[in-house]
Amino acid sequence: MSAPPHDARIVILDTLGDYPAPFSWEPISDIAPCDKHERTPPDQTLARAANATILLTNKTPLPAEVIGALPRLSYIGVLATGYNVVDVAAARARGIPVTNVPEYGTDSVAQATFALLLELTNRVGHHAEAVRKGRWCEWPDFCFWDYPLIELAGRTLGVVGYGRIGRAVARIAGAFGMRVLASARAPRSHDGIAAPADIDTLFRESEAVSLHCPLTPETRQLVNAHRLAGMKPGSYLINTGRGALIDETALAEALESGRLAGAGLDVLATEPPRPDNPLLRAPNCIITPHVAWATVQARGRLVDIAAANIRAFLSGAPQNVVNA
């Protein structure tokens, strides 16, 4: 591609710091001068973005008033698949393309989905910690377990949202010998892995339900008291999608009552959670801190795709545009 305009300047509003096994931002910083910030409070967004022609954000909001106050801005890149942090209509009105990074975490999120389900059914982490605390040393028998251990083969997994991640989860479920039902916004023909089902049938017939649909006004609190009551007793709920897909109070009550055998959640409606979130105290509820996407490999792909998006924009052929 041709060299970037001499006045191009990239600002990254939230790199999220150097977590274990940090990755390089060089694929992006090699394109043009780049200012990186670990996190940006809303009251500092304008000051930090003032000179940006290319602005990258992960979770820092870019509402209409911010976009309107940045006259040099010509491109917004979201360092994630979801782009609800950006007022895409306001950007479109300014002629500013907004891009996202699709697909980078498909395999990582699918893997995390089964990590949660397997912890609920095999309790590997719990029993390993019990051994570390000396309980096996003190036990009179050659083995012990605290929870029923559940085999996945022959059980039904309901996949809500049959996009790339949903299909990856279905393929793994098939390898475990599970029957798979799938519900999607757009009807899909049978792919030999999952059988299509309407949402209520899926919840009613599945022993485990995994959420992979986008958060929209229609899917907000899709999992409510009514749907939880319709699930088979002893079922599991997994959410690596969006926290607000679930009515958290209703789920906590279903876990407290024992109707559900467990829930595995990587996302919550408010992140970080408030200390009074009922799911933090609910029994048989495993919560990980929104890390399903964050493998070393997925984070590297994210940066590479974000850099490719910028280069495509600078070459006059933008890709992964969400507000065209």
MOPE-V800345 format. One record per helix or strand. SS is the DSSP state (H for helix, E for strand). FROM is the first residue (numbers start at 0). LEN is the number of residues. If there is no record, write none. Layout:
[[SS | FROM | LEN] [SS | FROM | LEN]]
This chain:
[[E | 8 | 4] [H | 25 | 4] [E | 32 | 4] [H | 41 | 8] [E | 53 | 4] [E | 61 | 1] [H | 63 | 5] [E | 74 | 4] [E | 85 | 1] [H | 87 | 6] [E | 96 | 3] [H | 105 | 17] [H | 123 | 9] [H | 134 | 4] [E | 155 | 5] [H | 163 | 12] [E | 178 | 5] [E | 194 | 2] [H | 198 | 7] [E | 207 | 4] [E | 222 | 1] [H | 224 | 6] [E | 234 | 5] [H | 242 | 3] [E | 245 | 1] [H | 247 | 10] [E | 259 | 6] [H | 277 | 3] [E | 284 | 3] [H | 295 | 19] [E | 320 | 1]]
